[in-house]
Amino acid sequence: MIRYLCYLIAQFLAIYLSKKWVYCVARIVSRLYYYFSWQSRQAVRENLSHVVKGKLTKEEFCRLVWLVYLNFGKYLADFLFFPKIDANNIDKIVKIKNRHYIDEAFSYNRGVIALSAHLGNWEIGGIALSLKGYPMNAIVLSHDNPRVNQFFIKQRERKNMSIIPVGFAFRKALRVLRKGESIAVLGDRDIFKRGIKLNFFEKEAVVPKGPAMMAVETGAAILPCFAIRQADETYKLVFEKPFFAQNAYNRIESIEKTALQIAEVIEKYISLYPEQWLLFHHIWEGE
């Protein structure tokens, strides 16, 4: 109950305070999270160490870790502001780059896998597409607290997004794709540890195999998309050219090759924006 009330209060502040003051509060909350979450901070440090590969000084690396927490606080503040976002103001908040790739992906009539990662603000990317009239279904991880979970679901559903809980995702996702609609999915964290082992930033990691499996099973187009925070606190929603599952000798090999291609796209964007990689869990085994 307390967590739920905290979210309600936070949303009230996010909606009725100026953006400047909202981000001031977000900075304070981020700082507290940074200092009192030793385990998550350790995971962020170890994940980022694979990304930057010793190219930063100790001071620069510490600042990079802090920026991840600060950007996470801003991400939450923006998520809580979602009730005020609509078709009339979305273009001021999100600038779309390469929109023609969206239309290309849908033109195949084979369904679209909108592939992203825990980078920038993946939530606002899905909402922008939904407000632009694209049928969006998002695979999401449920919260333990039922009231908090419903709070997050309603934030998305109010913007015409359909929600598919992770535990029921695969079969529902196949049905959605076969209808020619889109599935929004994040490809950088293997929640259930049943993914595929492959090289990610030059070291073996376990990555989700769900997006690759869906592409192999349905022939859906994979559309990489990343909502990146800009210096003026707006977002640039970038789309890459859609591609399809890799054909190989058998189904397993096709999934593996497709998963590798997906991982390479995600790796590219994390390398460009490591301070916006908002993942607080270990990616590499043994860490």
FENKAVEN-V650879 format. One record per pair of residues at least 12 apart in sequence whose C-alpha atoms are under 8 Angstrom apart, sorted by the first residue. I is the first residue (numbers start at 1). J is the second residue. Records with the same first field share a line. If there is no record, write none. Layout:
I: J ; J
This chain:
1: 147
3: 148
4: 147 ; 148 ; 151
7: 148
10: 77 ; 80
11: 77 ; 80 ; 81
14: 77 ; 78 ; 80 ; 81
15: 80 ; 81 ; 84
22: 77
23: 73 ; 74 ; 77
26: 70 ; 73 ; 74 ; 76 ; 77
27: 70 ; 73 ; 74
29: 73
30: 69 ; 70 ; 72 ; 73
31: 69 ; 70
33: 69
34: 66 ; 69
40: 280 ; 281
41: 65 ; 280
43: 280 ; 281 ; 282 ; 287
44: 65 ; 279 ; 280 ; 281 ; 282
45: 65
46: 282 ; 287
47: 282 ; 283 ; 284
48: 65 ; 274
50: 201
51: 201 ; 270 ; 271 ; 274
52: 271
64: 274 ; 275
65: 275
67: 275 ; 276
68: 274 ; 275 ; 276 ; 277 ; 278
69: 278
71: 120 ; 275 ; 276 ; 278
72: 276 ; 278
75: 120 ; 121
79: 123 ; 124
80: 155
82: 155
83: 155 ; 158
86: 131 ; 159
87: 131 ; 132
90: 128 ; 131
92: 234
93: 234 ; 235
94: 125 ; 128 ; 234 ; 235 ; 236 ; 237
95: 234 ; 235 ; 236 ; 237
96: 236 ; 237 ; 238 ; 239
97: 236 ; 237 ; 238 ; 239
98: 238 ; 239 ; 240
99: 239
101: 223 ; 239 ; 240 ; 241 ; 242
102: 223 ; 239
104: 242
105: 221 ; 222 ; 223 ; 242
106: 180 ; 221
108: 221
109: 180
110: 177 ; 178 ; 179 ; 180 ; 218 ; 219 ; 220 ; 221
111: 176 ; 177 ; 178 ; 179 ; 180 ; 181 ; 182 ; 218 ; 219 ; 220 ; 221
112: 177 ; 180 ; 181 ; 182 ; 183 ; 220 ; 221 ; 222 ; 223
113: 177 ; 182 ; 183 ; 184 ; 185 ; 211 ; 215 ; 220 ; 221 ; 222 ; 223
114: 182 ; 183 ; 184 ; 185 ; 222 ; 223 ; 224 ; 225
115: 184 ; 185 ; 186 ; 187 ; 211 ; 222 ; 223 ; 224 ; 225
116: 184 ; 185 ; 186 ; 187 ; 224 ; 225 ; 226 ; 266
117: 185 ; 186 ; 187 ; 188 ; 226 ; 266
118: 186 ; 188 ; 277 ; 278 ; 279
119: 226 ; 227 ; 228 ; 270 ; 273 ; 276 ; 277 ; 278
120: 226 ; 227 ; 228 ; 229 ; 276 ; 277 ; 278
121: 226 ; 227 ; 228 ; 229
122: 226 ; 227
124: 227
125: 225 ; 226 ; 227 ; 237
126: 138 ; 161 ; 184
127: 156 ; 159 ; 161
130: 159 ; 160 ; 161
131: 159 ; 160
134: 182
135: 161 ; 181 ; 182
136: 160 ; 161 ; 162 ; 181 ; 182 ; 183 ; 184
137: 161 ; 162 ; 163 ; 164 ; 176 ; 181 ; 182 ; 183 ; 184
138: 161 ; 162 ; 163 ; 164 ; 183 ; 184 ; 185
139: 163 ; 164 ; 165 ; 166 ; 169 ; 183 ; 184 ; 185
140: 163 ; 164 ; 165 ; 166 ; 185
141: 165 ; 166
142: 165 ; 166
170: 210 ; 214
173: 214
174: 214 ; 217 ; 218
177: 218 ; 220
178: 218
185: 211
187: 207 ; 208 ; 211 ; 262 ; 263 ; 266
188: 207 ; 208 ; 263 ; 266
189: 207 ; 208 ; 283
190: 206 ; 207 ; 208
191: 208
193: 206
194: 206 ; 208 ; 209
195: 207 ; 208 ; 209 ; 210
196: 208 ; 209 ; 256 ; 259
198: 260
200: 263 ; 264 ; 267
201: 267
203: 284
204: 284 ; 285
205: 283 ; 284 ; 285
206: 283 ; 284 ; 285
207: 259 ; 263
208: 259
209: 255 ; 256 ; 259
211: 259
212: 245 ; 255 ; 256 ; 258 ; 259 ; 262
213: 255
215: 244 ; 245
216: 245 ; 246 ; 251 ; 254 ; 255
219: 244 ; 245
220: 244 ; 245
221: 242 ; 243 ; 244 ; 245
222: 242 ; 243 ; 244 ; 245
223: 239 ; 240 ; 241 ; 242 ; 243
224: 239 ; 240 ; 241 ; 242 ; 265
225: 237 ; 238 ; 239 ; 240
226: 238 ; 239 ; 269
228: 276
229: 276
245: 257 ; 258
246: 258
